[in-house]
Amino acid sequence: MKTNKVLTLALAALVVALVAGCGKKPDEQPAKQAMPEVNDENCKPASIAKIEDKGAQQAFSSLCLRRGGGFKPSEKKEW
C-alpha cells in the first residue's frame, strides 16, 4: 500500500513537471543581420569577415564566388 502511494506521488510529480514545461514560450531569436549586396567592395575578405552570423557569412561568401561571368570550361587537354 505504501509503495502505491510513493509511485502515485512520483507519477504526479512527473506529470506536473512536464505540464509546467509546456507553457514556456520559445526563446526569441535575435534579429538576423541583412546580407549586403553582392558587389566588388562587399566581396572583399575584410567585408565578409564583418558579418557576425557564421551561416550568413558562408552563404554570402558562396554568392560572391558564384557571381559574374558564368561557367567557362577549360580547354580540353590531350595527354
ZADO-1210 file (C-alpha; in nm, 4 decimals, padded with zeros to 6 digits):
<atoms>
<atom x="00.0000" y="00.0000" z="00.0000" code="MET" pos="1"/>
<atom x="00.2800" y="00.2368" z="00.0889" code="LYS" pos="2"/>
<atom x="00.4544" y="00.1599" z="-00.2433" code="THR" pos="3"/>
<atom x="00.1426" y="00.2573" z="-00.4381" code="ASN" pos="4"/>
<atom x="00.1341" y="00.5993" z="-00.2699" code="LYS" pos="5"/>
<atom x="00.5016" y="00.6618" z="-00.3452" code="VAL" pos="6"/>
<atom x="00.4556" y="00.5591" z="-00.7080" code="LEU" pos="7"/>
<atom x="00.1441" y="00.7738" z="-00.7383" code="THR" pos="8"/>
<atom x="00.3241" y="01.0770" z="-00.5925" code="LEU" pos="9"/>
<atom x="00.6233" y="01.0239" z="-00.8229" code="ALA" pos="10"/>
<atom x="00.3962" y="00.9930" z="-01.1254" code="LEU" pos="11"/>
<atom x="00.2037" y="01.3052" z="-01.0223" code="ALA" pos="12"/>
<atom x="00.5287" y="01.4993" z="-00.9797" code="ALA" pos="13"/>
<atom x="00.6424" y="01.3879" z="-01.3243" code="LEU" pos="14"/>
<atom x="00.3149" y="01.4982" z="-01.4844" code="VAL" pos="15"/>
<atom x="00.3317" y="01.8372" z="-01.3103" code="VAL" pos="16"/>
<atom x="00.6908" y="01.8879" z="-01.4266" code="ALA" pos="17"/>
<atom x="00.6036" y="01.8000" z="-01.7854" code="LEU" pos="18"/>
<atom x="00.2954" y="02.0219" z="-01.7944" code="VAL" pos="19"/>
<atom x="00.4849" y="02.3136" z="-01.6389" code="ALA" pos="20"/>
<atom x="00.7487" y="02.2950" z="-01.9125" code="GLY" pos="21"/>
<atom x="00.4897" y="02.3054" z="-02.1912" code="CYS" pos="22"/>
<atom x="00.3693" y="02.6570" z="-02.1136" code="GLY" pos="23"/>
<atom x="00.7009" y="02.8287" z="-02.1752" code="LYS" pos="24"/>
<atom x="00.7470" y="03.0383" z="-02.4858" code="LYS" pos="25"/>
<atom x="01.0445" y="02.9522" z="-02.7030" code="PRO" pos="26"/>
<atom x="01.3366" y="03.1872" z="-02.6638" code="ASP" pos="27"/>
<atom x="01.3199" y="03.4740" z="-02.9041" code="GLU" pos="28"/>
<atom x="01.5986" y="03.4600" z="-03.1563" code="GLN" pos="29"/>
<atom x="01.7957" y="03.7768" z="-03.2238" code="PRO" pos="30"/>
<atom x="01.7164" y="03.9674" z="-03.5379" code="ALA" pos="31"/>
<atom x="01.9165" y="03.8346" z="-03.8294" code="LYS" pos="32"/>
<atom x="02.1610" y="04.0681" z="-03.9941" code="GLN" pos="33"/>
<atom x="02.0639" y="04.1511" z="-04.3506" code="ALA" pos="34"/>
<atom x="02.3107" y="04.0300" z="-04.6117" code="MET" pos="35"/>
<atom x="02.4826" y="04.3097" z="-04.8002" code="PRO" pos="36"/>
<atom x="02.4608" y="04.3486" z="-05.1750" code="GLU" pos="37"/>
<atom x="02.6943" y="04.1240" z="-05.3742" code="VAL" pos="38"/>
<atom x="02.9474" y="04.3567" z="-05.5383" code="ASN" pos="39"/>
<atom x="03.3258" y="04.4032" z="-05.5643" code="ASP" pos="40"/>
<atom x="03.3508" y="04.6104" z="-05.2463" code="GLU" pos="41"/>
<atom x="03.1370" y="04.3842" z="-05.0268" code="ASN" pos="42"/>
<atom x="03.3046" y="04.0636" z="-05.1525" code="CYS" pos="43"/>
<atom x="03.6459" y="04.1598" z="-05.0129" code="LYS" pos="44"/>
<atom x="03.7607" y="03.9289" z="-04.7294" code="PRO" pos="45"/>
<atom x="03.7606" y="04.2162" z="-04.4775" code="ALA" pos="46"/>
<atom x="03.3973" y="04.2970" z="-04.5575" code="SER" pos="47"/>
<atom x="03.2910" y="03.9333" z="-04.5400" code="ILE" pos="48"/>
<atom x="03.4621" y="03.8959" z="-04.2010" code="ALA" pos="49"/>
<atom x="03.2389" y="04.1735" z="-04.0599" code="LYS" pos="50"/>
<atom x="02.9294" y="03.9525" z="-04.0944" code="ILE" pos="51"/>
<atom x="02.8774" y="03.8111" z="-03.7446" code="GLU" pos="52"/>
<atom x="02.6378" y="03.5253" z="-03.8212" code="ASP" pos="53"/>
<atom x="02.8593" y="03.2420" z="-03.9483" code="LYS" pos="54"/>
<atom x="02.5811" y="03.0836" z="-04.1533" code="GLY" pos="55"/>
<atom x="02.5047" y="03.4125" z="-04.3264" code="ALA" pos="56"/>
<atom x="02.8779" y="03.4707" z="-04.3717" code="GLN" pos="57"/>
<atom x="02.9202" y="03.1375" z="-04.5524" code="GLN" pos="58"/>
<atom x="02.6113" y="03.1947" z="-04.7660" code="ALA" pos="59"/>
<atom x="02.7353" y="03.5400" z="-04.8659" code="PHE" pos="60"/>
<atom x="03.0826" y="03.4035" z="-04.9482" code="SER" pos="61"/>
<atom x="02.9239" y="03.1445" z="-05.1742" code="SER" pos="62"/>
<atom x="02.7258" y="03.4142" z="-05.3534" code="LEU" pos="63"/>
<atom x="03.0441" y="03.6161" z="-05.4028" code="CYS" pos="64"/>
<atom x="03.2222" y="03.3167" z="-05.5532" code="LEU" pos="65"/>
<atom x="02.9355" y="03.2404" z="-05.7908" code="ARG" pos="66"/>
<atom x="02.8792" y="03.5920" z="-05.9221" code="ARG" pos="67"/>
<atom x="02.9925" y="03.7231" z="-06.2531" code="GLY" pos="68"/>
<atom x="03.0866" y="03.5766" z="-06.5883" code="GLY" pos="69"/>
<atom x="02.9282" y="03.2358" z="-06.5566" code="GLY" pos="70"/>
<atom x="03.0885" y="02.8996" z="-06.6150" code="PHE" pos="71"/>
<atom x="03.3809" y="02.8827" z="-06.8566" code="LYS" pos="72"/>
<atom x="03.5152" y="02.5324" z="-06.9118" code="PRO" pos="73"/>
<atom x="03.8899" y="02.4931" z="-06.9508" code="SER" pos="74"/>
<atom x="04.0453" y="02.3820" z="-07.2768" code="GLU" pos="75"/>
<atom x="04.0457" y="02.0101" z="-07.3412" code="LYS" pos="76"/>
<atom x="04.3879" y="01.8520" z="-07.2878" code="LYS" pos="77"/>
<atom x="04.5195" y="01.5662" z="-07.4950" code="GLU" pos="78"/>
<atom x="04.7556" y="01.3622" z="-07.2827" code="TRP" pos="79"/>
</atoms>
